[in-house]
Amino acid sequence: MPLKYVPYTPNTVEGQAVLDNITRPRRVLSYRDNGEVYNRIKRGMPAYEVETVEQIGENPENLVIRGECLSACAYLKEQGVKVDLVYIDPPFASGANYAKKIYIRRNPQLAAKITQATLELESAELDSFEETMYGDIWNKEDYLNWMYENLQAIKSVMSETASIYVHLDCTIGHYVKILMDEVFGENCFINEIIWHYEDKFATGGKSLDKNHDTIFFYVISESEYVFNPIIIPKERATIRALRRKVDGKTVDVLDENGKKTYVEYTEKKEDDVWQIGRTISQTESKSYATQKPKALLERVIKASSNEGMVVADFFGGSGVTAKVASALGRKFIHVDIGINSIQTARDDLIAEGASFVMKEIKDGVSLFRNPQQTMDKLATLIPGLQRRAAGVSSFWFGVINDSKVGAMPVYVPDLIDSRQKVLDIPAINRIINQEIPRLEIAAQRVVVYYIDLDDELEMKKFIKDNNVTTVDVELRDLKNLLHETVVNDELEFSCQQIAVDNHDQDLFDPADVKEVYQVVIKSFVSDRLNQKIGEFNEKGYVQSVKTGKPFKPITISEEGLELIELVAVDCVNAEGQWHSSVEVKIDKLGYVTLNGKKNKVFWNGKIESTEKPLRIKLRNISGDEIIQAI
């Protein structure tokens, strides 16, 4: 359970939820379960224990937080942190799955044999497969209720002069605009910005190509907010008469001879249509599906903040917002629920020399990699579960066939939707009075998994008093299953102290040091990655048979070092908060980044430090990390 609930505003929001506040034709927009949103709004933001994972540099004001928007805002509010500018690029309710391309690294054992031609190999020729980052699978009702709470939470930590930019597209933007009018006020709407990009492949078909996104710009106070005019170069210089206002009227500026004064203009003030390409350069790309170009974030941050102000992104993705904010002299807060996002942002910020603290919100949910992948993993952990069973709606996660009681429909809260993490009275009321009566199978019992309960005794009493069906309701704690979703990889290594003359000069260059500690990675095994690679190869073989085209399978050496993305040693702490004394990251071409500095050296399967390492951390190419004592 949360430690407590933090109100969105000094006085908890009263009255009905937003979707009942706006008069609109019910036949066009009909939303159920508004009571659930109302209850969550009254309850406030869930505040959990927050653990400091790592600190890089000396500035604890910059934050990288793994957690959901609601709980992150609860933490910030409890700490008295105020945000001056918010940019968010939330899911668009597009119905799409977003994947990250995972590249197999080169085998360090073969590095010495690689020719110069191989060094210049393009990344497109590397072995790779895709892995789902998150599923943007929403219906409008759930999405808008989810967005409403997030906007309320974000508003609660914004300063009195703050601005917010919400990045959406044509599928959902017009609905969210209504929510923003409700949360921030119609009078605090400043601009609808059209981000137009011409560098997108034409799709054809019976429609115009969709070559723009929409960004809504709102403020907290319509009279007091930061705005720095955006000045951009004109395509062609223009000459026109200089004019100014006198007594409220615009008049020409005359010279000493009474003639008009003409000025050449090479720049202009930008309007609300931004022509910025969406293509991410190869050096800038993080293989992150929703990554946005730096130029877009630079424009937002320069326009609505000044140096020293706090810029926050609560759906941080690839970390571009934090990286640009840091480069422009702003403080930053990067929040995301996915471990890939946190790791991508962390590594990038270290490479830029930024200082920050990494924190993790301990909400009782042991996420596998991200909510979508955890949901997929759960389907394999519930004994006897059959997905998409006949006779049950999509509300149910599946059916367990029990030898004693027969088919048992199973409800599992959707980890993508933060509102479902607490099983409350409105939720259980829907199950027993709406979903159970709709079942087309003769069920004697249903299983309801939960993460948190409002009050277990009260919940059981409510079920007993209000369940008009003959179907039993069995409550099960989902956290017991979630703890099994992370299966640690296996690492074998050796550590010894060696003379400096024997160490790898390309990767380590200690001054005035006679001996160093050298950790050699002997083998690495990841059952999950091997399974993913096996699935990829199997699909490739099947496709090859169908098309007649040759297929090159992904092969991994016995040592498995191609599956490693990062190795670090901690020479300061034997437990608790991690401290990377030395850190080696291997990019997709096999080159090394040592302590944030890139070079053109291949990783040799080793890591060295001048001090005795106490523990080692290893991250595989999908982002799973393990820490072992040395």
Beta strands, then each sheet from edge to edge (+ up, - down):
strand 1: 4-6
strand 2: 45-47
strand 3: 49-56
strand 4: 63-66
strand 5: 83-88
strand 6: 96-103
strand 7: 128-136
strand 8: 158-168
strand 9: 189-196
strand 10: 212-219
strand 11: 231-241
strand 12: 243-246
strand 13: 249-252
strand 14: 262-269
strand 15: 273-275
strand 16: 310-313
strand 17: 331-336
strand 18: 356-362
strand 19: 385-386
strand 20: 398-402
strand 21: 406-411
strand 22: 422-423
strand 23: 445-450
strand 24: 452-453
strand 25: 472-477
strand 26: 490-499
strand 27: 515-525
strand 28: 564-570
strand 29: 582-586
strand 30: 591-594
strand 31: 597-602
strand 32: 606-609
strand 33: 615-620
strand 34: 625-629
sheet 1: 1+ 2-
sheet 2: 3+ 18- 4- 17- 16- 5- 8- 10+ 9- 15-
sheet 3: 6+ 7-
sheet 4: 11+ 14-
sheet 5: 12+ 13-
sheet 6: 19+ 20- 21+ 23+ 25+
sheet 7: 22+ 24+
sheet 8: 26+ 27- 32+
sheet 9: 31+ 30- 29+ 28- 33+ 34-
end
